[in-house]
Amino acid sequence: MLSKQVLLLFTAFLCSASSMYVKAASQDGKYEYIVVGSGPGGSPLAARLAIAGHKVLLIDAGGDYGDTNGYKVPMLWSIAAEYAPMKWGYFINNFQTLERAQQDTKFTWETPSGEYHIGCSPPEGSKPLDILYLRAGTLGGCAAHNALISINGDKLERNEYLDPKVLKDTKHGDSGWFGTSIVDMSLMKADSKVVALISSASITGLGKRAEDINGTLTVPATSTDNMMQLDVNAPGANTKPNIYQVPLAQSKGTRNGPRDFIIATANAKNADGSRKYQLDIKLNTYKGASGTITASREVIISAGAYNSPQILKFSGVGPKAELEKFKIPVVVNLLGAGSNLQDSNETAVTSKTSSTFEELAGCSLMTTDPDQCFTEWQNGTTSKQQGYYSSNALSVSIIRKSSVAENDTDLFIYGGPVSFHYAGTTGWWSWVVPQAHSRNNGGTVTLRSADLFETPVINFNNFDTNITANGADQKDLQAFYEGVQFAREANKNLAKFDNTFTETFPGPNIQSEQDAKEFIEHEAFGHHASCIDPIGADDDKMAVLDGKFNVKATKGLRVVNAGSWPKVPGFFPALPTYILSKAADVQA
């Protein structure tokens, strides 16, 4: 059995004994629970444990940047992702060979001057690094920089976009800690190009005719009312092909998430002004002073898909051969630790218009002072008044079922006036094509060295380098292809409403099915890594956790985060991972 002391010698090395976020609830430094990592798994779980009456310590390597505009303003999520104080970057491998990896236009090199070069033809002497995969080292984890998309309703919600009268008949909540909202439809209806793009998607494989939208093919501002469904999280909705508005992790025009829940819990007061809950938060713990912190009941690892298996392995829990290679004493020989890595890969179909989007007028993503759209967001009191910056720019989604889908719909195509490949803030539109329910579960996270501060080796082993039995890789590729073809067909239909767009990515040179599939293999990327420490049956030798999130063959040690899922939970893992905080109700 792994003692709490063994693990805590490692986790304490990661955390500074100072840097208390709020006044200590436990003056002797003893806690019932210590939660390592404050992301979508850790923060909600720590809060729920404290609310249940336990003494809890939450530690995180990063700081708190919740007061920055990058965090608060929904439209600025891309700025938050690149914000240096909270930016954690990993270079991951989608394929095992550099020759294969370098066919990706996102392949990154370190130049002799120490800068990054992305793409082909790097300066002479550059070092190949592979694909940059951004994570967040901050209170709230990756929920502090993601694009706010929130799929899968739950009672933990504080739903702000449905009529309260209908909420009781849904799986949504109306008083939970997690606020969800949608973009004010008037913002989209005011832009003729956005209406045209929604219209073209509606007549592409969704049973709608151009004549049903408008007989003359000129798009009226009221068209979108009848084309887009309101609630993608309604019971059974995400199993039916349709076009939807996108629910966001946004409350009253401002991002919200686990960061806000944990702070509200830690700072809650009784009527007499005393602390209501015994919850402490220690931040900025990366490479802090070493020491020991004691948990009388459990240590819970919620450090994300990359760092959670790394922590387990440096604590002596993992494959024996790997641990012995780096002279780490083996406490539990757990074969599955660091295997089963999965993601919801995606790519984009991007077009350029010769004119501009009206809704982007005055928006510079903070590259000018003043930024008119930011001023509107600051001064507005409603979503409509706050304008475009109250959105994430990706407010239209299409759910589809590919020809190889085994059960549920497996394509969630979402779009907006953005580009993931080209500079500039205006004139672009991208249909982003994620493929859910991938059959690929052969990714790995392994130790790079005996240095616990060195990032691990991360291999996703995409497509034919992974699970190929029963044509699994080709089925994933086929689903992807059908999603890309839907987006391209929608762009063709767009000419009936607006003929100013030209596809730039994949571009006119990619036409045949073979070429399109090769493009997808090269360009697919992910940012929802999960399933690395999966729950499984007692007789599953590759399972890391039992049904109560306990690490097998240990006592007082659990893992609760996106890595705990055995399969990717739907289209986007954030909200399903918040739901895992209910692990507080199944204490060992």
N, C-alpha and C positions, 0 to 999 in steps of 0.2 A: 504494500500500500504506500502511496505517496503521502508523506506528511505535509502539513501546511507549511512547516518550517522550511522544507527543501524548496518549495516553489517561491516562498516569500523572500528567500535570500536573493533570488533573481529579480523578482518584481521590485523589491526595495532598492536594488541597485539602479533600477530605471527611475526611481522616484526620489525626489528631494524630501528630506524630513521637514523642510520649511515650506513656504509657498502655500499656506493655508488659504483657501478661497473665502471661507466664512469662519467665524469663530468656532473653535473645536467643540464638538459635542462630547468627545471622550478625552478628557484631559490626560488620562494615563496612556493614550495612544493605542488602546485596545478596541477592537471592533468585532462585531459578529460576522460581518460580510465585508470583503474587500473586492471591489469590481475594478478590473484593469481594462481601461478603454472606455471612452465616453460617447461613442457613436450611436447609431440606430439601435444596437443591441444593449450597450452598457448603460447609457443615461436613463432610458425608460425603466430598465430593470432596477437600477440603484434607487430611483425615485420611488418605485412601487414597494421595494423592500423597506425603505424608510417610512413610507406612509403606513406600512403594516406594523410599525412599531419597533423596527430593528435598528441597531447602531451600524451605520454603513459608511465606508470610505470609498470614494470614487477617485481614481487617479488617471491622469492622462499626460502624455508626453508633451502636448502642445499647450497653447494659452487659450484665452477667450477673446474672440474677435467679433462677438455678436453685436457690438456697437458700431461696426464699420458699415459703410454704405454697401460694400460688396456683399455683406451678409444680408442686410435688411431689404435692399431693393431687389425684387424678383428678377427684373431684366438684367441685373448686373452679375448673374451667376457665373458667367464666363470670366469676369474680372476676379471674382472670389476664387475661382479655380487656379488662377495664376498669381494670387496674392502671396508674395514671398514668405511672410511670417507664418502662414498656415499651409503652405504648399509642401506636400511630401510626394516626391517623385520616385517611381520604380521603373527600371528598364526591364520589360518583360519580353519573353520569346514566344511568338506564335508558332514558330517552326524551329526545328532542331539545327538547320544549317543556315549559315550566313547568306549563301547564294539564294536560298528561297526567301529568307527574311528581307533581303535588300530589294526585292521586287515591290515592296510596299512603299508608296510615296511618302509615308510617315516615318520611314526608317531614319534614325538619328545617329549622328556622329559627334564626337568631341574633337574639336579642331586643336591644332597645336597651341593656339592662344587661349584655350580653355572654354571657348564658346561652343554652343550647339549649332550644328548644321543639319537641317532636315531635308531629306531627299537625295537625289543622285548627285554625282560630281562634287564630292566634298574636297576641301583643300588638301593638298598633298600632306601626308603624315597624320591624317585624322584617324581617330580610334573609333571602330564601330561599337555602338552601344545597344542598338535594337530599338524597340518601340517604347516611348515614354508613356507611362500609365500614372495619371495623377490621382493621389489620395490627399486627404486633409488631416493635418496634425493640429487639431483644435477641439475645443469643447463643442460637442455635437457631432464630431467626426465628419464623414462625407455628406451628412445631411446639411452641413453648413455651406457646401459649395455645389450641390447637385442642381439639376434643372427643375426641381420642385414637383415633377410629375408624380402623382399619387394615385396608383391603381390598386384596387381591393378595399372596399369600404369596411369599416369596423366600428364598434361602439366606442372605441377610444377617440373617435372623431368629434370635432365640434363643427358640424357641417353648416356652412354659411351660404350655400347656393341653392338648396332645395326648399320648397314651401314646407314650413314646419308641420303642416297638416298631413303631408305624405311621408314624412320621415319615419313615422311609427311603423309603416309598412315596408321599410327597407332595412338593410343591415347597417345603415349609417347610424352614428350617434349624434346627439345635438348638444352635449355638455361635456365632452371629453377634453383632453389636454391638447389634442392635435387639430388645429384649425385648417379647414379645407375650403377653397373657393374656386371660382372660374373667372375667366376674363369677361368683363362687361361686353355683351354681344354688340353693343352700339359702336365699340371701338373697331371691330372687324367690319361691320356693315358700312362704316364711313369710308372704307378704302375699296375702291372698285376692283383693284387687282386682287386683293384678298378674297373678295366675293367671287371673282372669276376663277380663282384657284380652287376654292371650295366647290364651286359649280362643276368644274372639270373633274374633280374627284368623285362627285356624286353621280356623274353619268358614266363612270368607268367601272363597270362590273358590279354596281350596287343597285341595279334594277331601276335607275332613274333615266329619263330621256331629257335631252336638251330642251325639247318642246314643253316638257312638264315644268321646267324652270321658267322659261319665257319663250314664247313662240317665235320671237324675232331674234333670239339669241343675244339680246342686249340684257345685261344683268341688272335687275332692279335692286335697290338697297335692302329690300325686304326678303330677298330670296333665301338668305341663310336661315331664317326662322323655320322654314319647312325642310331644310336639308340636314341640319345637324341635330342629333339627339343630345339631350341635356345631361343624362347620368350614365356614364360608362360603368359606374360602380353599382348600378341597379342589379337586383338579383337576376342572374342569367344573361345580363347584357353583354358582358365581355366574351360570351360564347357565340354571339350572333354577328355576322358581318354587317357593319354599318359605319356611319361617319358620326363622330362625337366631338363635343368640346372636351378639353383636357382639364381634369381637376388638379389643382395646385396646392402645395403646402404653403398656403398664403392666408393670412387673416388680416382683414382691413387693409389690404394692399401691401403688407409686409411679410417677408418670409417668417415662418415659425416652424418649430420642430423640437427634437429632443433636447437641444440646448436650452430652450426656453422652459421646458418642463422641469429639467433638473435644477435650474436656477430658482424657479418659483417654489419648488419643494424645499430647497436648501434655505431659502430666505423666508419661508412661511412663519408667521408669528401667531401665538395664542393671544387671547383678549388682553392678557396682562403684559404683553410685549415680549414674553419669553419665546425661545425657539420652539417651534411646534414639532419639528422632526429632528432626529439625531443623524444628520447627514453632513459629512464633510467632503470637500472637493479639493484635491491637490493637483495643481496644474504646473506646466513648464518643468516636467520631471525628467526630460530626456538628458541622459548623461549627468544625472544629479548625484549627490553624495550617497554612498552606500550605507546600508543600515538594515534593520529588521522591523517589520510591522506585523502584528499578530492578528489573525482572524480566528475567533473561537468556533465558528461554524463552517464557513466556506470562503474560498477564493474563487472568483468567477472571472474567467478570461473573456473579454469582449473587445479584443484588440484588432479585429478585422481579419480578412481572409489571408493576408500575408504575414502579419505579425503574430496572430494567435498560434499557428503551428510552430512558428519560430520560438515563441516563449515556452511552449510545451517541450520542444526538443532540448532547449538549453536547460530545462528543468529535469531532464532525464526521461521524458516521456516521448517515445517515438520508435522508429525502426532501429533495432539493435545495431545493425551493420552501419547505418548512417551515424549514429551517436558514437560508436567506437572509432569510426574514422577520424573524428575530431576530439577523441579522448574525453568524451562527456560520459560520466558514470550513468549506467543504464538503471533506471528505477523501475520502469514498466516498458517492456518490449511491445509497442503498439504499432503494428504494421501499417495501419491506415492513416496515421498522422501525417498530414502533408500531401495526401493524395485526394482524388475525386474533385479537383479544382474545376469549376465550371463558370460560364459567363453567358450572358445574352448578347451575342455579337450583333453588330449592326454595320451598315454602310449608308451612304447617302447618294441621292440623285439630285444634282444641283443645276439650276438654270440662272441665267442672267437676263435681266430686262433692260431694254434700251432707254426706259424711262425710270420713274421712281415710285416707291410706295408712299402713299399719302400719310399713312399712319406713322411713318418714320420721320416726318418733317420736324426738324429741330432736335432730333435725337443724335447724339455723338458718342454715346457710351463713355462719357466723362472725358473725352479728348479735347473738348472746348470748355471755356469758362466765359459765360454760363452755358450749361447744357439745358436747353429749354425744356426737354422732357423730364429731366431730373427736378427742375424747379416746379413743374406741374405735380410731380409725385410728392415733393415735399409739402406743397401747399394744399393739395387736394384732401378732401375729407371722405370722398366716396371713390369707388373703383373707377367710375367714369371720369371724375375730376382728376384723379391721379394719373390717368392716361396710360400710355403704352408701357411705362415702366412698372406698372402693377402686374404686368404679364411676364411670362418667361420667353416670349416671342414664338413659342411652339404650341399654339393654341388649338390646332386642328388635328384630329386623329382618325384613322381608318382601321377598323379591326377586320381581318380577313382570315380565312382558313385555306391553307395551301392544299394541293392535291395529295400531299404525303402526310398531312396531319393525322395523328393517331386518335386523338380525342377532341380536345378543345381547339379553338382558334389558335393559330401559332404565329400570326403576323400582326404587329401593331405599328402601323405606318403613321408617323406624325410629321407635321410640316410647319414651316414658318419662314419669314424673310431673313434668313441667316445663311452663312456659309461656314463650313468647317475646313475649307481648303483655300479660300481666297481672301485677300485683305480687303478692307473697306467695310463700312457698315450699311451701305444701301445698295439696292439693285439686285440682290441675290434672293433666291428662294430654294430651300432644300426640303425634299421629302426624305426623312430619315427612316431607314428600314431595319428594325431589329427583328431577329428570328428567335422566338421564345421556344421553350421545351426542347432545347438542343439534346441530341443523343450523345454528345461528347462529354464524357466524365473522366477523361484520362489526363487532366492537367495535374501538375505537381508543384509543390513549394518545398525546396530542399535547402539545407544550410550551405552557404558559400564557403564558410571558413569557421574557425573556432572563435572568431571575434563576434560577440553578440550584438555589436553595433553596425555590423556590415549587413547590407540588405541581402535577403535570400535569393536563390536562383528560382525564377518563376517561369515555368514552361506550361503554356496552354495546349500545345500539341494540336493545332487546329486541323479540321477536316481529315484528309487521308493519312495524316501522321498520328491519328488517334483511333477512336473506335470505328472499325470498318466492318464488323460482323453484320450480316444481313443488310449490307449496303447502307449502314447508318450514316456514314459521312456523305454519301451521295444524296440521301434523303434530306439532310440538313442543307446541303448546297442547292437542291432543287427548291426547297421552301424559300430560301434566300432569293434565288433567281426569280421566282414568281412574284415576290414582293417588289423587287427592282423593276420587273416588267410592268407591274401595276403602276408604279410611279411614272415610268416612261410613257405608258399609254395615257395616263392622266395628263401628262405634259402635251401629248399630241392633241388630245381633246381640248386643251386650253386654247388652242388657236381659234376655236369657235367663239371664244369670249374675249380673248386678248392675244394678239399675234406678235407681241413685242418680246417674247421670251425665247432664248436659245439655250439648249442644254450644253453645259461645259464639263460636267463630270457625271458619268463616265466619259461622255463626249461622243461625237459623231463617228469616231474610228472604232468604237466598240458596238458591233451590231449583231453578230451571230451568237447563238446560244453558247457555243464553246468559248468565244471571246468574253462574253458577259460573265460566265462562270469563273473563268480565270481571273477576271477583274475582281470578282467577289472574294475569291480565295486570297488574293494579294492584299486587298484593301479592308477586309472585315476587321473591326476593332471592337473592344468591349470596355466597359467601365462599371460593371456590376459583378465583380468577382465574388464567388460564393461557394458553399458546399465543401470546403476544404477539411472540416472536422465533423463529418456527418453523423447524425443519429442512425442507429441500425439495430437489428435484432441481436439477441445474445449470441447466436451462432454465426453471426456475420464477422469474419475475421478482419475485414477492412473497415468496419464501423469504429468510430472513435468514441461516440457517446451512446448512452442508453436512453430510454424514453423520457427520462427526467433530466437530461442534459449532463448527467454525471460522466466524467471521463472514466472509461472502463478500467477496472482493476485499481481504482484510486478511491480515496475517501476524502470528502470535503473539497472537491475540485470539480468545477463545471465549466463548460464553454457555452456562451449564449451570444450569438451574433449571426450574421448572414452565412457564416461558415457552417452553422449547425444543420442547415437544411440538407437532406440527401439529394434533392433535385432543386433546380432553380425555381423559386416560388412565383410563377406567373411572369408577367411582362416586365415588371420593375420590382426589385426586392425590398425597397425602403419600408413601405407600409407593412408588408408581411413580417419584416424583421422587428418593427415596433411591437407587433402582436406577440412576438416571442417574449416580451417583457412579462407576459403572463406566467413565465417560468417561476416568477416569484410566488406563484400559487401552488407550485409543485415541489416545494423544498424537500430535499432528501431527508 
